[in-house]
Amino acid sequence: MSKQKREFSPEEKISILQEGEREGVSATCRKYNIAHSVFGYWRKKYLAKGKEGLSYSRQREDPRIRELEAENEKLRRVISKQALEIEVKDELIKKGQAHFQKGRRS
């Protein structure tokens, strides 16, 4: 038996909270088949932010944005690898020149 996720609108949540204040939290939770912790969470959000606190706040992420972020990360790795290679080559060239200069003096 799978649980089906129910979504309540902010207006429904407010009416459930008001009913809970009038008739009692336990009875209201049983009536709407919600956990007491959910009721407390809704009440806390409602007291903190009002009706906006009860709205669904998770925003969908655009797949194109995710794709661009992945490409951006890949390019950052490539650039950092190239920068490291350039730095190592510069150090080798400097060591080679120092060795060459040292050999010419003798």
ROTIKE-708779 format. One record per residue: residue number from 1; x, z, y of N, C-alpha, C, O in turn. Coordinates in nm, 3 decimals. Atoms other than C-alpha are relative to their C-alpha. Layout:
residues N
<NUM, <X, Z, Y>, <X, Z, Y>, <X, Z, Y>, <X, Z, Y>>
...
//
This chain:
residues 106
<1, <0.084, 0.000, -0.117>, <0.000, 0.000, 0.000>, <0.089, 0.000, 0.124>, <0.160, 0.098, 0.149>>
<2, <-0.086, 0.010, -0.117>, <0.173, -0.117, 0.317>, <-0.074, 0.052, 0.124>, <-0.195, 0.033, 0.140>>
<3, <0.059, -0.048, -0.124>, <0.117, 0.048, 0.650>, <-0.003, -0.113, 0.100>, <0.095, -0.187, 0.115>>
<4, <0.012, 0.102, -0.101>, <-0.008, -0.180, 0.919>, <0.025, 0.066, 0.136>, <-0.036, 0.167, 0.168>>
<5, <-0.031, -0.057, -0.130>, <0.137, -0.116, 1.262>, <-0.114, -0.029, 0.096>, <-0.157, -0.143, 0.114>>
<6, <0.107, 0.015, -0.098>, <-0.132, -0.052, 1.517>, <0.059, 0.013, 0.139>, <0.151, 0.091, 0.162>>
<7, <-0.044, -0.009, -0.139>, <-0.082, -0.107, 1.886>, <-0.119, 0.038, 0.084>, <-0.225, -0.024, 0.077>>
<8, <0.103, -0.044, -0.091>, <-0.284, 0.078, 2.142>, <0.037, -0.045, 0.140>, <0.153, -0.040, 0.179>>
<9, <-0.025, 0.038, -0.138>, <-0.321, -0.050, 2.495>, <0.020, 0.127, 0.083>, <-0.020, 0.235, 0.039>>
<10, <-0.017, -0.120, -0.083>, <-0.225, 0.185, 2.778>, <-0.133, 0.069, 0.032>, <-0.139, 0.192, 0.039>>
<11, <0.132, -0.060, -0.029>, <-0.596, 0.236, 2.858>, <-0.050, 0.079, -0.120>, <-0.106, 0.188, -0.104>>
<12, <0.042, -0.073, 0.121>, <-0.667, 0.333, 2.496>, <0.080, 0.129, -0.016>, <0.025, 0.232, -0.055>>
<13, <-0.083, -0.119, 0.011>, <-0.376, 0.575, 2.499>, <-0.045, 0.107, 0.097>, <-0.050, 0.225, 0.063>>
<14, <0.048, -0.097, -0.099>, <-0.503, 0.737, 2.818>, <-0.130, 0.064, -0.046>, <-0.148, 0.185, -0.032>>
<15, <0.127, -0.058, 0.046>, <-0.851, 0.778, 2.672>, <0.022, 0.094, -0.118>, <-0.046, 0.196, -0.129>>
<16, <-0.032, -0.088, 0.112>, <-0.702, 0.929, 2.354>, <0.059, 0.130, 0.053>, <0.025, 0.238, 0.003>>
<17, <-0.057, -0.121, -0.059>, <-0.498, 1.172, 2.565>, <-0.107, 0.086, 0.066>, <-0.106, 0.209, 0.051>>
<18, <0.108, -0.075, -0.064>, <-0.806, 1.271, 2.766>, <-0.090, 0.064, -0.104>, <-0.133, 0.179, -0.089>>
<19, <0.083, -0.054, 0.108>, <-1.008, 1.316, 2.449>, <0.071, 0.117, -0.068>, <0.008, 0.215, -0.107>>
<20, <-0.077, -0.108, 0.058>, <-0.728, 1.530, 2.309>, <-0.006, 0.126, 0.083>, <-0.009, 0.237, 0.029>>
<21, <0.012, -0.116, -0.089>, <-0.748, 1.756, 2.613>, <-0.139, 0.063, -0.011>, <-0.152, 0.185, -0.005>>
<22, <0.137, -0.051, 0.009>, <-1.128, 1.788, 2.576>, <-0.031, 0.062, -0.136>, <-0.085, 0.172, -0.145>>
<23, <0.045, -0.039, 0.133>, <-1.169, 1.816, 2.200>, <0.107, 0.062, -0.087>, <0.079, 0.107, -0.198>>
<24, <-0.109, -0.057, 0.078>, <-0.833, 1.938, 2.082>, <0.090, -0.109, -0.056>, <0.044, -0.216, -0.097>>
<25, <-0.099, 0.100, 0.042>, <-0.516, 1.759, 1.982>, <-0.012, -0.031, -0.149>, <-0.010, -0.147, -0.187>>
<26, <0.004, 0.022, 0.145>, <-0.545, 1.807, 1.606>, <-0.119, -0.085, -0.041>, <-0.105, -0.178, -0.120>>
<27, <0.119, 0.076, 0.034>, <-0.900, 1.676, 1.586>, <0.012, -0.146, 0.046>, <-0.028, -0.238, -0.025>>
<28, <-0.016, 0.135, -0.053>, <-0.818, 1.376, 1.803>, <0.101, -0.080, -0.081>, <0.081, -0.198, -0.108>>
<29, <-0.100, 0.069, 0.081>, <-0.508, 1.293, 1.601>, <-0.058, -0.042, -0.135>, <-0.031, -0.152, -0.183>>
<30, <0.065, 0.036, 0.127>, <-0.711, 1.303, 1.279>, <-0.098, -0.115, 0.019>, <-0.105, -0.205, -0.064>>
<31, <0.101, 0.102, -0.026>, <-0.985, 1.090, 1.433>, <0.064, -0.139, 0.012>, <0.011, -0.236, -0.043>>
<32, <-0.066, 0.129, -0.022>, <-0.743, 0.812, 1.538>, <0.113, -0.027, -0.099>, <0.179, -0.130, -0.093>>
<33, <-0.101, 0.012, 0.104>, <-0.508, 0.867, 1.244>, <0.139, -0.026, 0.061>, <0.210, -0.120, 0.023>>
<34, <-0.132, 0.007, -0.059>, <-0.200, 0.921, 1.459>, <0.069, 0.134, -0.020>, <0.003, 0.237, -0.035>>
<35, <-0.076, -0.124, 0.019>, <0.076, 1.177, 1.420>, <-0.004, 0.084, 0.127>, <-0.014, 0.031, 0.238>>
<36, <-0.001, -0.092, -0.113>, <0.082, 1.483, 1.641>, <0.120, -0.029, 0.090>, <0.112, -0.016, 0.213>>
<37, <-0.121, 0.031, -0.079>, <0.434, 1.383, 1.749>, <-0.023, -0.123, 0.088>, <0.030, -0.130, 0.199>>
<38, <0.030, 0.119, -0.079>, <0.303, 1.045, 1.868>, <-0.084, 0.040, 0.121>, <-0.062, -0.008, 0.232>>
<39, <0.084, -0.049, -0.109>, <0.039, 1.221, 2.074>, <0.086, 0.070, 0.107>, <0.069, 0.047, 0.226>>
<40, <-0.089, -0.070, -0.092>, <0.305, 1.445, 2.228>, <0.091, -0.096, 0.075>, <0.117, -0.077, 0.194>>
<41, <-0.084, 0.103, -0.064>, <0.528, 1.144, 2.299>, <-0.078, -0.073, 0.108>, <-0.027, -0.094, 0.218>>
<42, <0.084, 0.069, -0.098>, <0.243, 0.963, 2.474>, <-0.025, 0.090, 0.121>, <-0.020, 0.044, 0.235>>
<43, <0.029, -0.093, -0.109>, <0.161, 1.273, 2.678>, <0.123, 0.015, 0.090>, <0.110, 0.015, 0.212>>
<44, <-0.123, -0.014, -0.077>, <0.524, 1.316, 2.784>, <0.025, -0.124, 0.086>, <0.060, -0.113, 0.203>>
<45, <-0.019, 0.124, -0.075>, <0.549, 0.949, 2.887>, <-0.102, -0.013, 0.113>, <-0.068, -0.056, 0.223>>
<46, <0.106, 0.010, -0.100>, <0.218, 0.964, 3.072>, <0.025, 0.096, 0.116>, <0.005, 0.059, 0.232>>
<47, <-0.028, -0.097, -0.106>, <0.314, 1.277, 3.265>, <0.122, -0.041, 0.082>, <0.128, -0.013, 0.202>>
<48, <-0.122, 0.039, -0.071>, <0.653, 1.131, 3.356>, <-0.020, -0.126, 0.086>, <0.023, -0.129, 0.201>>
<49, <0.006, 0.129, -0.070>, <0.561, 0.774, 3.456>, <-0.142, -0.051, 0.024>, <-0.159, -0.158, 0.082>>
<50, <0.137, 0.047, -0.017>, <0.183, 0.748, 3.455>, <-0.034, -0.109, -0.099>, <0.019, -0.113, -0.210>>
<51, <0.047, 0.106, 0.088>, <0.013, 0.444, 3.309>, <0.114, -0.093, -0.044>, <0.113, -0.142, -0.157>>
<52, <-0.112, 0.088, 0.033>, <0.337, 0.238, 3.321>, <0.084, 0.057, -0.115>, <0.146, -0.019, -0.190>>
<53, <-0.077, -0.063, 0.107>, <0.501, 0.489, 3.087>, <-0.060, -0.025, -0.137>, <0.009, -0.015, -0.238>>
<54, <0.067, 0.023, 0.127>, <0.246, 0.408, 2.819>, <0.001, -0.146, -0.043>, <-0.040, -0.178, -0.155>>
<55, <0.000, 0.141, 0.038>, <0.292, 0.032, 2.824>, <0.118, -0.029, -0.091>, <0.216, 0.046, -0.095>>
<56, <-0.103, 0.040, 0.094>, <0.502, -0.145, 2.567>, <0.120, -0.046, 0.080>, <0.111, -0.145, 0.152>>
<57, <-0.113, 0.024, -0.089>, <0.847, -0.145, 2.725>, <0.109, -0.088, -0.061>, <0.200, -0.129, 0.011>>
<58, <-0.104, 0.082, 0.063>, <1.054, -0.345, 2.477>, <-0.023, -0.146, 0.038>, <-0.130, -0.202, 0.016>>
<59, <0.011, 0.139, -0.041>, <1.123, -0.690, 2.613>, <0.066, -0.089, -0.104>, <0.168, -0.054, -0.163>>
<60, <-0.056, 0.096, 0.095>, <1.184, -0.988, 2.393>, <0.123, -0.065, 0.061>, <0.127, -0.096, 0.180>>
<61, <-0.122, 0.064, -0.046>, <1.529, -1.135, 2.417>, <-0.008, -0.149, -0.032>, <-0.040, -0.188, -0.145>>
<62, <0.004, 0.145, 0.016>, <1.545, -1.509, 2.467>, <0.110, -0.042, -0.097>, <0.225, -0.003, -0.079>>
<63, <-0.103, 0.042, 0.095>, <1.726, -1.673, 2.172>, <0.111, -0.081, 0.068>, <0.226, -0.078, 0.023>>
<64, <-0.101, 0.078, -0.072>, <1.906, -1.903, 2.416>, <0.103, 0.094, 0.064>, <0.223, 0.063, 0.067>>
<65, <-0.091, -0.099, -0.059>, <2.054, -1.597, 2.591>, <0.093, 0.055, -0.106>, <0.214, 0.067, -0.084>>
<66, <-0.083, -0.049, 0.111>, <2.175, -1.459, 2.258>, <0.106, -0.103, -0.040>, <0.221, -0.070, -0.065>>
<67, <-0.091, 0.109, 0.037>, <2.329, -1.797, 2.176>, <0.113, -0.014, 0.104>, <0.229, -0.031, 0.068>>
<68, <-0.100, 0.011, -0.107>, <2.506, -1.814, 2.514>, <0.096, 0.120, -0.001>, <0.216, 0.104, 0.024>>
<69, <-0.086, -0.118, 0.007>, <2.636, -1.457, 2.478>, <0.099, -0.012, -0.116>, <0.215, 0.027, -0.103>>
<70, <-0.090, 0.018, 0.114>, <2.780, -1.541, 2.135>, <0.108, -0.103, 0.033>, <0.225, -0.084, 0.000>>
<71, <-0.098, 0.101, -0.040>, <2.946, -1.853, 2.275>, <0.099, 0.058, 0.100>, <0.219, 0.030, 0.093>>
<72, <-0.085, -0.064, -0.099>, <3.081, -1.651, 2.567>, <0.103, 0.091, -0.067>, <0.220, 0.090, -0.029>>
<73, <-0.091, -0.089, 0.073>, <3.233, -1.396, 2.330>, <0.105, -0.080, -0.075>, <0.222, -0.042, -0.078>>
<74, <-0.094, 0.086, 0.073>, <3.391, -1.672, 2.122>, <0.105, -0.056, 0.095>, <0.224, -0.059, 0.063>>
<75, <-0.093, 0.054, -0.098>, <3.546, -1.828, 2.433>, <0.096, 0.107, 0.052>, <0.213, 0.079, 0.076>>
<76, <-0.087, -0.110, -0.043>, <3.680, -1.489, 2.545>, <0.110, 0.025, -0.103>, <0.225, 0.047, -0.067>>
<77, <-0.100, -0.021, 0.104>, <3.853, -1.447, 2.210>, <0.105, -0.112, 0.001>, <0.224, -0.085, -0.014>>
<78, <-0.092, 0.113, -0.004>, <4.005, -1.796, 2.233>, <0.096, 0.015, 0.119>, <0.216, -0.005, 0.104>>
<79, <-0.084, -0.014, -0.119>, <4.131, -1.733, 2.587>, <0.100, 0.114, -0.017>, <0.216, 0.099, 0.020>>
<80, <-0.094, -0.112, 0.018>, <4.281, -1.395, 2.497>, <0.109, -0.036, -0.100>, <0.224, 0.005, -0.083>>
<81, <-0.100, 0.044, 0.097>, <4.455, -1.552, 2.197>, <0.101, -0.093, 0.067>, <0.222, -0.080, 0.044>>
<82, <-0.089, 0.092, -0.070>, <4.598, -1.829, 2.414>, <0.090, 0.075, 0.099>, <0.209, 0.045, 0.110>>
<83, <-0.080, -0.077, -0.095>, <4.712, -1.580, 2.679>, <0.110, 0.076, -0.073>, <0.223, 0.083, -0.024>>
<84, <-0.100, -0.071, 0.079>, <4.891, -1.377, 2.411>, <0.110, -0.095, -0.047>, <0.228, -0.060, -0.043>>
<85, <-0.099, 0.099, 0.044>, <5.062, -1.690, 2.275>, <0.092, -0.041, 0.116>, <0.213, -0.053, 0.097>>
<86, <-0.080, 0.037, -0.117>, <5.178, -1.788, 2.624>, <0.097, 0.111, 0.036>, <0.214, 0.085, 0.067>>
<87, <-0.086, -0.114, -0.031>, <5.314, -1.439, 2.686>, <0.116, 0.010, -0.099>, <0.230, 0.034, -0.058>>
<88, <-0.105, -0.007, 0.102>, <5.508, -1.441, 2.358>, <0.101, -0.114, 0.021>, <0.221, -0.091, 0.010>>
<89, <-0.090, 0.113, -0.023>, <5.651, -1.788, 2.431>, <0.087, 0.024, 0.122>, <0.206, -0.007, 0.120>>
<90, <-0.079, -0.031, -0.119>, <5.760, -1.678, 2.779>, <0.110, 0.100, -0.032>, <0.223, 0.085, 0.015>>
<91, <-0.101, -0.099, 0.038>, <5.939, -1.378, 2.631>, <0.110, -0.064, -0.083>, <0.228, -0.034, -0.064>>
<92, <-0.101, 0.069, 0.082>, <6.114, -1.597, 2.374>, <0.090, -0.088, 0.086>, <0.211, -0.094, 0.065>>
<93, <-0.079, 0.086, -0.088>, <6.222, -1.840, 2.645>, <0.097, 0.084, 0.082>, <0.213, 0.047, 0.096>>
<94, <-0.087, -0.088, -0.078>, <6.360, -1.555, 2.858>, <0.115, 0.053, -0.085>, <0.229, 0.058, -0.040>>
<95, <-0.104, -0.049, 0.091>, <6.549, -1.413, 2.559>, <0.099, -0.111, -0.032>, <0.220, -0.088, -0.040>>
<96, <-0.086, 0.113, 0.030>, <6.683, -1.756, 2.477>, <0.091, -0.034, 0.116>, <0.209, -0.062, 0.096>>
<97, <-0.080, 0.027, -0.118>, <6.801, -1.814, 2.832>, <0.105, 0.109, 0.020>, <0.219, 0.079, 0.056>>
<98, <-0.094, -0.111, -0.014>, <6.963, -1.470, 2.843>, <0.111, -0.015, -0.104>, <0.228, 0.009, -0.074>>
<99, <-0.098, 0.019, 0.106>, <7.136, -1.542, 2.513>, <0.092, -0.117, 0.035>, <0.213, -0.110, 0.015>>
<100, <-0.077, 0.117, -0.039>, <7.247, -1.884, 2.640>, <0.096, 0.034, 0.115>, <0.212, -0.007, 0.114>>
<101, <-0.084, -0.040, -0.113>, <7.376, -1.734, 2.967>, <0.115, 0.089, -0.046>, <0.228, 0.077, 0.001>>
<102, <-0.101, -0.091, 0.053>, <7.561, -1.465, 2.775>, <0.107, -0.077, -0.076>, <0.225, -0.044, -0.067>>
<103, <-0.095, 0.082, 0.076>, <7.724, -1.724, 2.550>, <0.086, -0.086, 0.088>, <0.201, -0.111, 0.050>>
<104, <-0.078, 0.086, -0.090>, <7.843, -1.942, 2.842>, <0.109, 0.078, 0.071>, <0.214, 0.022, 0.102>>
<105, <-0.097, -0.080, -0.073>, <8.026, -1.658, 3.013>, <0.124, 0.026, -0.083>, <0.234, 0.036, -0.028>>
<106, <-0.113, -0.036, 0.085>, <8.249, -1.586, 2.720>, <0.103, -0.105, -0.010>, <0.204, -0.087, -0.079>>
//
